[in-house]
Amino acid sequence: MMTGWTGGQYSLYRALLAVEMAHVLCSRIPKTTPIGIAFLALGLLACAALALGWRDRIAAGLLVAMIAGVVALIDGAPLVMPGADVIFGSLLLMLHLGVPGLPFGAWDARGRTDPAGDWRMPSWISHLSWTLLATVYLLIGLERISGVAFRPAEIDAGLLAEIGLVFDSAFLIAIFRTRWRPAAWIAMSLWNIAWFAAFGPAVAGSNLWLLHLLAFDPRWPPGPVAAGGTGGGYGKGSPLLRRRLRSLPSKHPLHPCGGGRIARSIAPTFFPDREQSLRRHDREQG
């Protein structure tokens, strides 16, 4: 099973991930020694490679070691618990390592005949991202309700925190009820925006938003992108192609409502419901 992410969409996400990792590294520069700065500079070069899609798997592996190792040591590990940006940054980079390489928009994918390259994101990435995100949201909601809040202003927002726990629970249930995910994702997005406007960003900050974005599936909204391909073309299963075929004259051999051999041959791909009806009709007439 695959998600609805296209290569171009993921390349944009990869660039955002690289910018966030660069922010994590740069925020530690004032806290470290010249040797530490040299390591962080190497990490910034890896961020540039990750953003461009040039040897991005090697760059991501280097950044995992850099953030989980060097940055954590700068923060005081192992005596001090790593910061949320270190934990989430490492998780996001490891998820990137599980995504197929060479999507459209990557530097290493330039020059190939098919720009899309039949790239698809496996669905387990989306499921794992959703599971991690639901767990984090539930823990944050319980933390707010318990009174051990992250900021004093949030302690006075007990009622709002209880309302937020409803969204957190729905998000958790959507791990198993995938049909709930579009509504749960939108509701949680609006809730996070409202909480940010009232109390500022969550502890995980933009790292959490990147994980939230990765849990999104472009197949949810209707349109050409939801059908796969690079979006907007006449690719296999494209709604644009369906509409174009339906606009043909009824006697045209490609018209989906015709009974010609060509129409029947394309029906399983573009009109699966019609193909089932035809098969049922043939059996009844048979």
N, C-alpha and C positions, 0 to 999 in steps of 0.2 A: 504494500500500500504506500502511496505517495501523497504528499500534501499539495496544495495549490501554489506554493511558492515558485516563482520563476527565477532564472539565474540573475536577471537584472535586479530584481527586488532583493535577492540575498546579497548581491554585491554592494548595494546601498547599505544594507544592514551591517555587512562586514566592515564597511568604512566607518559607520557609527561606532561599532565595537572598538575599532582601532583608535578612534578619537578618545573614547572613554578610557581605554587602557593607557593612552598617553597622559591623560589627566591624572590617573592614579600614580603614574611614575613621577610626573612633574611635581605633584603635591608633596613628595618626599625629598625633593632636592634640598630644601633649607634644613632638613633634619639630619643630614648625613655628612660623611667625610668625603674628601676628594676621590678616594677609591670607590666609595659608594656612588658618587656622581658619575664616574666612568662606567660603572655597570648600568646605571639608569640611562645614560646616553646610548649604550648599546641596545637597551630595551626600546628606546625611542626610534632607533633605526628599524627594529623589528616591527614597531607599530606602523611605520611608513610602508614597509613591505606588505603587511597585513592589509592595509587600506587599499593598496594597489592590486592586491591579488597576485603578487610576485613571490613564489615559494611560500605561500601563506601558511601552509601546514607546518613548515619548519619554523616560520616566524611565530606561529601560535604556540608551538611546543617550547620555544625559547622564552616566550612571554609567560607561560605557565610557570616555568622554573624561576623566572625573574620575579614575578609577583608573589608566588607562593613561597619563594625562598628569600631573595634579597630584600624585597619590600617588607615582608613579615619580620625579618631580622631588624630592619631599621625601626619598625614599630615596637620592638622589644621582645619578639618571640625568642624562646618558648615561654618566657615568664609572663608575657602579656598576650591575651587572646587577640588573634588577628582581627583587623577591622572588617566591617561588612563589605567595603569595597574590595578588599583582598579576597574574601571568600567568594563573593559573587563574581568578581572578575575571573578568578580561576575556573569557576563552574562554567561561565560563558565561553571561555577559551576551550575548555575540554569538550563542550557541546559542538563548537566549531570544528574540532578535530574529527567528529563523527559525521559531518556533512560531506557529501561527495565534492570532489575538487573540480576546478575548471568551470565554474558557472559563467554565464554570459556577463561580461563586464570585468572579468579578471584579466590581469596583464598576461598571464600565462596562456589564456585562451584566445589571444588575438591571432588573426590570420587564418583561422580554420574556416572550412567551406560553409558549414552550418553554424551560424552565430550562437544559436541556443545550445547546440551540442547534445540534445536530448537529456539535458540536466534536470533532475528532479530531487527534491528533498524527501528523504524517507519519513514516513509518518511517526516512527518511534521518536524522532527528535521533538516533534510537536507534543506527543504524549508525555515524554519525560519532562519537557519544559513546563507543561501544564501541571504535572504532579509536583515538581519542585516549587512552582509558583504558588499553587494552592496551599502547600505546607507552610510556606513562608508567610502568606497572608493570614492563615489561621493563627500562627504563632504571634504575629504582630497584633492581631485582634485580641487574643487572649491576654497578651502583655498589657495592652491598653486598659482592658476591663479590670485586670487584677490590681490596678493602682500603681504598679511599678512601671510607670509610663516613661517614655523616652525624654519628654520635656515637661516641665511643670505645667505649661498651658494645657497639655493634653489630659492632665489629671482631672481638670474641671469639665471635661467633655465626656463624662461617663455614659450619658444617654446616647450621644452620637456614636461612641465606641460600641455600644450594644447593638445599635442599628447596623453598624459596619460588620458586626459578627454575622449578621444574616447574609450579607453579601459574601463574606468569607466562607460560610458554610455552603452556600449555593455553588461557589467556585470549586469547593472540594468535592461536592457531589458530582459536578460536571466531569470529574475524572472518569467516572463510569457511565454517566449519561451524556454522551457526546453531543446529543441534539441540544442540550442546554448551553453548550459552549458559546455560540455567538451572542446570546442574550447575556450570559454570565460575564463574558469578556467586556462587552459594552458597559454593563452596569458597574463592573469593578473599575473600569477606566474612568467613568464619571465620578465614582466615589473617591478614587485616588486624587482626581483633580480638585474635588471639593475639599478634601482633607488638606491638600497642599495649600489651597487658597486660605484656609483657616489657620493652619498650624505650621506651615512650611513643609519641606520635603521629608520623606521617610528616611530612616537611618541608612538604608541601602542606596538611597538617592537614584541617580540615573541608571545605575547597574540594574536595579529592580525594574525600571521601565524597559530596559533592553530585553530582559527575560520575559516581561509582559508582551513585548512586541513579537518575540520569537514564538510565543504560544498562539499567536494569531494565525489563522489560515485564510489565505486570499480566496479560497473557494466559497467562503460564507456569503459575501455579497454577490448579487447577480451581475453578470456581465461577461465580456470576452475573456478576462483573465481567469475567471473562475473555472473555465473549461479547460485550462491547461495551455501549453504553448508559451509563446512570448507575449501574448496579449494583444488583441486587436487585429489579428490576421485571419487568414483562411486556413488555419491549422486544423488538424484532426479534432473533430468535436466542437469546433468554433461556432458560437451562436450566429456570427456573421455569415458563415457558410450555410447554416440552416436557413436563415432568412433569405439568402440569395437563391437557394434551391427552391424554396417555396414560392418565390416571385416569378419563376419560369412559367411559361404557358402550360396548361394542364396536359396537353398532348406531347410535351417535350419528354424525351426518354429519361431525363434526369429528374423530372418532377417527382417529389416524394409521394404524391398521391396517385401517381400513375402505376400501372401494373406491368411496366416493361422490365426486361431483364436487368438493365443497368440500374433502374430504380430499386429493384429488389436486392441487387448486389451491394448497394451503398446503405441500405436500410439498417443492417445490424450495427453499423458504425455511428450513423448520424441520427437515426430514428429507431432506437431499440424498442420503444413501445409499439410502433407501427409494425415492426417485424414480428413481435409476439402476436399481434392481432392477425397478421397474414397467416402465420403458422396455424393459429386456431381455426381460422376460416377454411384453410386447406383441409384440415382434419375433419371438419364438419361436413365439407363437400365431398370428402373422399370416399 
